[in-house]
């Protein structure tokens, strides 16, 4: 290895990329895209998207349908005086979505109710109908037993559990599991995106050198391993720059946004009649806008797993670039790389729910899954030190392996023109060099 | 005369195929050495090994008595057959980068690049992106990138393929000039006629093996003046009636006739005169193409070409 050559390659990779329009646009658009994505997510979640449907109720008791109509007048229609055959015909003609027959036995004997419906409406309809009927039948049973208002209140009361964390050192802290789960997911997602994004950068760079036919000119001055290392380091430096810009912009914006939002919302808050609430509202505002502080160790681990993940995968992306003859030919070669990343991505959602399950623990120790899974777990739960250190060690070892493999494929691949290599060719190249 | 490039019993296989098979030759200082042979004969692989891009399986290669290494790479200016430039980089930046990779520092690189760009009337392109240049222009930049670090050895792989006529001439001039300055030049081509005008020494490749190597003048002399160049007007069917000859370069009023079996050239002239009007009759040394065919054997070449088509 001649480090001067590697440094020259690094410098070129970095400077040409950092000045390119693509880099500037990506730096602006990626956070915007993220913001839009989150916005859309919140919008969909918050959107009152209740579907409309009508359920005919044939109620022999005459009591249940009244309660149902109290819950939703438009949804439940009293068809107790209509023959069942007509109700069936109405469902068939799609005048009503479905019907339910209620009689004494449902209230006294715990017999199952039956919804006859056209099949449209999906789970949301079924859930709504089930809970509405459960509620109405229960109320009717309570009414018949003539229970006191106190007992009814007990039935309607809700029980809340607050949680606090107690560390092994005996320190008790507020529990932000919900918040940390979201943080863990975001960190996993960022690493997921970064591996594909920066890996793709490297891959396209390698293909570009091949299609431009400059690679052999370069190869007459630089060893393939120097070129590969220089490229990986150059794109790595791009990643640091881009994240640096984002972090600076984010902290800058949130520093401005806090007081700004307070000054905009402040006057509004004062219009609320109760002046006592005003002070409280002002106190709460920064708390909403402030991100709850993350532990430094989490951020350090994020950086470690980010870079190990990048290193582990980027050399493989370079190898694939060298084996492909054009960018469109990379699809099938990408499979062995994208498969583990996507599997890790899928397990990540499980790890969010249950970060200490066997699947989560084992998955987070597998080097190709670690960058995404381990960081999600670290964010949410207390991961034993042996697990994080094992994962880091295994990733380092795997990196040596992938680098060795990639270097072999790369040094043959960059000089083979004309056709995209198959996996069989790749195996041959590895043996050959 | 000292030996600049020495290739000794070098072999290289790719899986089952032997691309280069026990090849040896020497290129001497201050001369132009031509590596000839049909496509796929192993020329490019040999050149890549000399440039330390591909490593040989067996044998040794020395540049100025040093085994090939990153150090010897810097002594060589190499223009590969598959050549190109970074399309999105500016001409100046790109040339500086390539010169730095060859070991020049930035100041020297700038100075040399300015000299060559001016020399080729290309200084105005300094800040242009390569993608904006015409093909001819970027070919000139490619030449500069090959020679800018002022090496003693120049290797061109199929240098004239894809060049426009103006740049072809320019490259010839550069090569002759470099030779006159005492540099060693090695180039490969599958078009024999280009070599005849330029090379001092040659090495003929076929099927990964060297079939003939040595001084071009000497080789031609050894073959003797047994080729007839005939220019005529009229019926050319007499050519088909000639025995023991091989006719190369036949067209409606020209034929290059190689006499294979001691036939008196005057016989050909007689026959030709009976049938047509003769404008030129000349006895010459055989062309390189003819030498190649007679060394390798006509059938051999045909078989190869057919194999390639399949």
Interface residues (C-beta under 8 A of the other chain):
Chain A: X2 X5 X8 X12 X16 X20 X208 X209 X212 X213 X214 X216 X217 X218 X219 X220 X221 X222 X223 X415 X417 X428 X432
Chain B: X14 X15 X48 X51 X52 X53 X54 X70 X73 X74 X76 X78 X79 X80 X82 X83 X84 X85 X86 X87 X88 X89 X97 X98 X100 X101 X102 X145
